[in-house]
Structures are given as C-alpha cells and as structure tokens.
Amino acid sequence: MPKSLLKRRPFLHYFKQNKRSVFVGLLALTIIAAGWGFLGILQDVLSRDPLVLTDQAVYHFFQSLRTPWANQIMVAVTELGDAFVNVSLTGVILVVLLIRRCYRAAGFLLLAMAGGSLGVQALKWLIHLPRPVDIYHGASAYGFPSGHTTMSVVLYGFLAVLMARGLAGAWRWGLVISALLFSFIIAFSRLYLGAHWLSDVLGGFFIGITWTAFLGIVYYRRPDTAIPRRLLMLVAIMTIIMAGAWHVGQRHARDLAFYAPRYKLVNMPFTVWQGAGWRTLPAWRIDMAGEREQPLTVQWVGKVGNLSQNLISKGWQRAPLLDMKNILGMFSPDTPLVDLPVLPHLQNGQAEGLLLMRQDVDRRLLLRLWPSAVMINDLPLWVGTITSQKRHHLTGLITLAKADNIYNPSHLLSDISKFGFSLRQRENGQYNSGEQEGAPKWPGKVLLIWSK
C-alpha cells in the first residue's frame, strides 16, 4: 500500500500495524453476537413458544424434500461430522503440533474439543429437549444443542484460528469463513435428515462460535511458537479424506437405514373424527416462521384425486402457477384475474397436495389442501382453506390477486353433492370474527367432506 495513502488515511495505517488487535476485537464482537443469539435461542427453547412451531414447520419442509439421491449425499456429509472423524482429525493435529513443539497450541486445541464436548452433554442433560425422532439413547437422545454442529464449529473453527495467526487479512478471513462454511454444510445435513430441530442446530452453531471465539481471544493474548500452517493444512485435508472415506465406507449402508424418513401417522376412527376428533386438527395455517396465517376451513377424507376430479367436472380448474408468462402479465392492467399467478403456500412446512381455482364474475376462489398426519379408516385426512381473491392494482403499475380476508367454506357446498359432508362450528376462542382491523373474518365454520 502506498505510504502517501497511509498518511492521508491514518486508520489504514493503524489497521495495518495492529492486525492482531483488530482480529481479537472482531472475535470479541463475535462472542457478544453469538452469545446473545444462543441466549435468545435458549430462552425460546425453554418457553417453546413460538419456536416450537418454526421447528416443526422446518422439519416437515425438509422431510417433504427428501429424495434417494439427496439422502445418499446428506448421510455421507453427516458422517463427516461423526465423532470418529472429529477424534481422528484432532488426534493427528495434536501429534503434529507436539512434534513441532507447539505445546501451547496443542493444549488449546485439546481444551477446545474437551470443553465443547462436555458443554454439549451438560446442556443435553439439563434441558432434555427430545429430537424430532427417537433414534439415539442416553444423553444423545436429547437434541439441544446439536453435537454435530457444535463440535464441527469448534474443531474447524479453532483450527482456522490457530492457522490464521500471522496471515494477511484476506487469507485469514478466507480461512475462518471456509471453516464455518464446512460446519454449516454438516449442520444442514442434520436438518435435512430430520435428526435435529432448527433450534438444536442454531443453538449448536451459536455456542460453538462463542466458545471458539473466547478461546481464540485467550490464545492470541500471548505470543506463541509459529504454527506450521501448510503442514497442518495438508495433514488436515488428508486426514478428513482418509478417515472420512473409511468411515463413510463402513457406515453408509447402515446409516441410510438409520436416517430413513420416519412418518408419524395417527389413526382415528371415522365416527370419532365426525364427533369431536375434527376439532383436534389445526385451526390455522402455520408458515415457516411459525406465524399463524389463514384459517383451515376444510377437512377432506379420501384420495385427493377423487375430490379434484369431481371439482374439475363442476367448473374448477388448475390454478396458474408462477412462471415468466404470468409474471409479465402482472405488469398489464388488463390481465384478467384468471391469468394472474397463484403463489404457493406452505402449511407447517408442507406444500399443497391440491390447488384448484374457480372463476366467478369479479373474483376467484382458491381451494388449497395440505396433508395431515391423520388417517381415517385407512384413508388420508387433508386440511385446507378456501380463499376469495379480487384484482388489485399496486401503484397503477402492477396487477395482483389479493385475498379479501373473508373465509367461508360454504362456497364449496354446491360442488360436493357427490360426497358426504357436514358444516361444523368451532368453539369460541378458536376463531376470529374479524372485529379487529386486518384480522381474518372467519366465523369458525369448518366443512367436513368424506368420500362415500
């Protein structure tokens, strides 16, 4: 950097002369941010509201995305975060550090791994938060915080801190970001495989970063023997490849079965559902953030294709999904309501199993159905909602289909004469009459439909 530029900008000169102090300061800020994030997650975990709704939505979302080829990849990724690979890598790095007489660095690495492991086990025993599925025993049966996530962040994060000492700024931060990215991929595999809730993974990430940053500050307070960075990097990569390949080869087939999707279905007799069982189904759609959205005003028992075929014969049609053609149509004030795109909605992380539309004179009705975890006499139970939409011009430039916020399942009555049906009333307190401004106008009516 030219000296003239340093003279004109003193802060650049300070930054260049005090790289280690700046890095330590950023680690301190990281402790504050990550520690605050962990305490926030911990508070939500202990109260379980509303984080429990977000956890369930994210869990169901990832389970709905699972495919055989992605299962193969994600199981291999999660195996790279198993204790065998972590212990192997830690052991090899410790041997290298001891041979090169980097005793202080070796001690800190051992402290990082031991402290991280003990902290995870202690929190699991104290909080006792069950996992989404029962696949482990002992302390590992509890999910919070995620051990895979925490230990990956601690191991790779602290290795990055060790090797970053003395590096230029760009290389230093590239090393740290690479370590966090690798840890993030392992954490993502835990979410995808359904082994942890979102709160488990976030809690593990935050506590791992906090512990790593704290040890980094303590380690940087004193000068230390130069770390053989290139040798450590080469040894770490080779160990991950060799130990990871061996471990994946030994465990992959068994772990594919171990992490196979598990679906919890509740069987409910038809008479129980008609009596009071329908009230146990959710009354509101829950989005990915755990927020309550539209009321669920329809329950259908039967194959969704039977209901779809009948409604299409009555004038309903498939709703236009989002594509380039109808996106461009949104910029025309003359685009008819029937051609405006319909945005997909998730219920508790699950996509619609049925999305139909019927055009009236000045509005369109949308019927959405989502799968539930309930079976009625060996037939699936679906929950859904009927929404009424009208054209809405935004700033005179964009044409949208906007819901009128009125939810009345009676719109469907004239088209379901082929099936059995009844209109029921939820108890007061489970619905909203729409007296508050902006609240959904729903008198609590739920339409029960079943295939004869």
Summary of the structure (lengths in Angstrom):
residues: 452
radius of gyration: 28.0
end to end distance: 80.8
largest distance: 86.4
contacts: 1430
relative contact order: 0.11
helix: 55%
strand: 17%
